[in-house]
Amino acid sequence: METGKYNRLTVVKAVDFGLYLDGGEGREILLPARYVPEGAAVGDELEVFVYRDNEDRLIATTERPYAIVGEFQRMRVRDVARAGAFLDWGIMKDLLVPFREQKTPMKQGEYHLVYVYLDFITKRIVASARIDKFLDNTPPRYGRNEEVELMIANRTELGFNVIINNSHRGLLYHNEIFRTLSPGERCRGYIRQVREDDRIDVSLYPAGYGRVDGIERQILAELERAGGYLPVGDKSDAEEIRARFSCSKKSFKMAVGALYRKNVLAIEEDGIRKV
């Protein structure tokens, strides 16, 4: 059984106020009645999230928090008290960010990117906004154009800082962005390059024609929704294409050319038509 993570635990006892689950080493962990799945009985195995309540007791829930131990997530400050800031965690219990773990003083209603971890002294689950110390410091071993998971961290003058595969920091440049991004958003991305200083550049699209394949599918989907014709083409403004297809005009033209050569669409004077 791991505190702060999802566990599959066996029901060992039913009581009026819930079920007791086998937490190993002679421990029984309460799953309060409000979280008990309909029909659950002694002997069943349930997937639950385990944490400590306000009285320091291990307790289980079938609710799913916004992040578990070992994950980064953007959360809203619900309240600020003497112990620190309390974040809306997505479950009944709020998540504490001690003052020492705040980069700047947190205020009620603000959103902050934090890392969730288990404090080995108090055995409680807490969060930290000092995310750099939780990133992997080993040299990254990503290949060019490797597909990765990105979390959007914060905007910079160059673009957005991102967290790659929940491990490394990377940079997504403004000229690689063709749609609206929000801090805390998770999306698929691709490694552009790992620099000599181990800094990592990423993109939302695979390099070369691998990216065009996705734009081709989007163009065909838009044509289908529009009844087979779209008034976009070489004369269209780049911003219009960016807003409609989330890509540059150059990539759009490459995709249209590829579809034309496949005899999938016809290029007309003022637009494109599905054939």
C-alpha positions in Angstrom: 0.0 0.0 0.0 1.4 3.4 -1.0 0.2 6.6 0.6 -0.6 9.3 -2.0 -1.2 6.9 -4.8 -3.9 4.5 -6.2 -4.0 1.1 -4.6 -6.0 -2.1 -5.2 -7.0 -3.2 -1.7 -9.2 -6.0 -0.5 -12.4 -5.4 1.7 -11.9 -7.2 5.0 -14.8 -5.8 7.1 -18.1 -4.0 6.6 -19.5 -1.6 9.2 -22.3 0.9 9.3 -20.0 3.8 8.4 -18.1 2.2 5.5 -15.7 -0.6 4.7 -12.3 -1.5 6.1 -9.6 -2.4 3.6 -6.5 -4.5 4.1 -3.6 -2.0 4.1 -1.0 -4.7 4.8 1.2 -5.1 7.9 -1.9 -5.5 10.0 -3.4 -2.1 9.0 -7.0 -1.6 8.2 -7.9 1.5 6.2 -11.4 2.9 6.3 -13.3 3.7 3.1 -16.1 5.9 4.4 -19.7 5.0 3.4 -20.0 7.9 1.0 -17.3 6.5 -1.2 -18.4 2.8 -1.1 -19.3 1.5 -4.6 -22.8 0.0 -4.9 -22.7 -3.7 -4.2 -19.2 -3.8 -2.7 -18.7 -6.6 -0.2 -16.1 -8.4 1.9 -13.6 -10.1 -0.3 -13.9 -7.6 -3.2 -10.8 -5.7 -4.4 -11.3 -2.0 -4.9 -9.1 0.7 -6.4 -8.8 3.6 -4.0 -6.6 6.6 -3.3 -5.0 6.6 0.2 -4.1 9.7 2.2 -4.0 10.9 5.8 -7.0 12.8 7.2 -6.9 15.9 9.5 -6.4 13.6 12.4 -3.4 11.8 10.8 -5.3 8.6 10.1 -4.9 6.7 6.9 -8.1 6.9 4.9 -9.3 5.7 1.5 -11.5 7.3 -1.2 -12.7 6.4 -4.6 -12.6 10.0 -5.6 -9.7 10.9 -7.9 -7.5 13.9 -6.9 -6.2 16.2 -9.5 -2.7 14.8 -8.9 -1.1 12.0 -6.9 2.3 11.8 -5.3 5.0 12.3 -7.9 3.0 14.4 -10.3 2.9 18.1 -11.4 -0.4 19.9 -11.6 -1.9 23.4 -11.7 -4.4 24.0 -8.9 -6.4 26.8 -7.4 -5.6 28.2 -3.9 -8.8 27.7 -1.8 -7.5 29.3 1.4 -4.4 30.6 3.2 -3.8 29.9 6.9 -1.0 29.8 9.4 0.4 26.6 8.1 0.5 27.7 4.4 -1.8 27.8 1.4 -4.4 25.1 0.8 -5.2 24.0 -2.7 -8.4 22.6 -4.2 -7.2 19.0 -4.7 -10.3 17.6 -6.3 -11.2 15.6 -3.2 -12.8 16.4 0.2 -9.3 17.2 1.7 -7.4 20.2 0.5 -3.7 20.0 -0.3 -1.2 22.0 1.8 1.7 24.1 0.3 3.8 25.1 3.3 5.1 28.7 3.2 8.7 27.4 2.7 7.6 25.6 -0.5 6.0 28.8 -2.1 8.1 30.7 -4.6 5.9 33.8 -4.0 3.3 34.2 -1.4 0.1 32.5 -2.6 -3.2 34.2 -2.4 -6.8 32.9 -2.4 -8.2 32.3 -5.9 -4.8 32.1 -7.6 -3.6 29.2 -9.7 -0.2 27.7 -9.2 1.8 24.9 -10.8 3.0 22.5 -8.0 4.6 19.2 -7.4 2.9 16.7 -5.1 5.1 14.7 -2.8 5.2 12.8 0.5 6.9 14.6 3.4 8.9 11.8 5.0 9.0 13.6 8.3 5.3 14.2 8.8 4.2 11.3 6.5 1.7 13.8 5.0 1.1 14.6 1.4 2.0 18.2 0.6 2.8 20.2 -2.5 5.6 22.6 -3.6 5.7 25.4 -6.1 9.5 25.1 -6.2 9.2 22.6 -9.0 12.8 22.8 -10.3 14.1 20.8 -7.4 11.8 17.9 -8.4 12.8 17.8 -12.0 15.2 15.1 -13.2 18.8 16.4 -13.2 20.3 13.5 -15.1 21.2 14.3 -18.8 18.2 13.8 -21.0 18.3 10.9 -23.4 15.6 11.9 -25.9 15.8 11.2 -29.6 15.0 13.8 -32.2 11.3 13.8 -33.1 10.5 11.5 -30.2 6.9 11.7 -29.0 6.6 12.9 -25.4 3.9 14.1 -23.0 4.1 17.8 -22.2 2.6 19.9 -19.4 2.4 23.6 -20.2 4.1 25.4 -17.2 4.4 29.2 -17.8 4.7 31.7 -20.6 8.1 33.3 -21.3 9.4 35.9 -23.8 10.4 33.0 -26.1 7.3 30.9 -25.7 6.3 28.5 -23.0 8.3 26.5 -20.4 7.0 22.9 -20.4 7.5 19.8 -18.3 8.5 16.8 -20.4 7.2 13.3 -19.4 6.8 14.5 -15.8 10.6 14.7 -15.6 12.5 17.4 -17.5 12.1 21.0 -18.4 11.8 22.1 -22.0 11.0 25.1 -24.1 8.2 25.5 -26.7 8.9 28.5 -28.9 6.2 30.9 -30.0 6.8 30.1 -33.7 5.9 26.5 -33.0 2.5 27.4 -31.5 -0.6 27.6 -33.7 -3.4 27.3 -31.1 -4.2 28.7 -27.7 -2.4 27.0 -24.8 -3.1 27.3 -21.1 -0.8 26.7 -18.1 -1.4 23.3 -16.6 -2.7 21.9 -20.0 -1.3 18.4 -20.9 -0.7 17.6 -24.6 1.4 15.5 -26.9 4.6 16.9 -28.1 7.8 16.1 -30.0 11.5 16.6 -29.2 13.1 19.1 -31.6 16.6 18.9 -30.1 18.6 18.4 -26.9 21.2 21.1 -26.8 24.8 20.7 -25.7 23.9 22.4 -22.4 21.1 19.7 -22.0 18.4 22.3 -22.6 15.5 20.7 -24.6 13.5 22.3 -27.4 10.1 20.8 -28.2 7.3 21.2 -30.7 3.6 20.4 -30.7 4.1 18.7 -34.1 6.4 16.1 -35.5 9.1 17.3 -37.9 8.7 17.3 -41.6 5.9 15.5 -43.4 4.9 13.6 -40.3 3.2 16.8 -39.2 1.5 17.2 -42.6 -0.3 13.9 -42.1 -2.2 15.3 -39.1 -3.0 18.5 -41.0 -4.3 16.5 -44.0 -6.7 14.7 -41.7 -7.9 18.0 -40.2 -8.5 19.5 -43.6 -10.5 16.5 -44.7 -12.5 16.6 -41.5 -13.2 20.3 -42.0 -14.3 19.7 -45.6 -16.6 17.0 -44.4 -18.2 19.3 -41.9 -18.5 22.1 -44.5 -20.3 19.9 -47.1 -17.2 19.4 -49.3 -16.0 22.9 -49.9 -13.8 25.4 -48.0 -13.1 29.0 -49.2 -9.4 28.8 -48.2 -6.3 28.6 -50.4 -3.2 30.4 -51.5 -4.8 33.8 -51.3 -6.1 33.2 -47.7 -4.6 35.2 -44.9 -2.0 33.3 -42.7 -4.0 34.2 -39.6 -7.2 32.8 -41.0 -5.4 29.5 -41.8 -3.8 29.4 -38.3 -7.2 30.0 -36.6 -9.0 27.3 -38.6 -6.3 24.6 -38.8 -3.8 25.5 -36.0 -0.9 25.4 -38.4 1.2 27.8 -40.5 0.3 28.7 -44.1 3.3 26.9 -45.3 2.3 23.6 -43.6 -1.3 24.1 -44.9 -0.1 24.4 -48.5 2.1 21.3 -48.1 -0.9 19.3 -46.8 -3.2 20.6 -49.6 -0.6 19.7 -52.2 -0.3 16.2 -50.8 -4.0 15.7 -50.9 -4.2 17.1 -54.4 -1.6 14.6 -55.6 -3.6 11.8 -54.0 -6.7 13.0 -56.0 -8.6 13.6 -52.7 -9.3 17.2 -53.3 -9.4 19.8 -56.1 -7.8 23.2 -55.9 -10.1 25.9 -57.2 -9.5 29.6 -57.6 -11.1 30.7 -54.3 -10.9 27.5 -52.3 -10.6 23.7 -52.1 -13.2 21.0 -52.8 -13.3 17.4 -51.8 -13.6 15.0 -54.9 
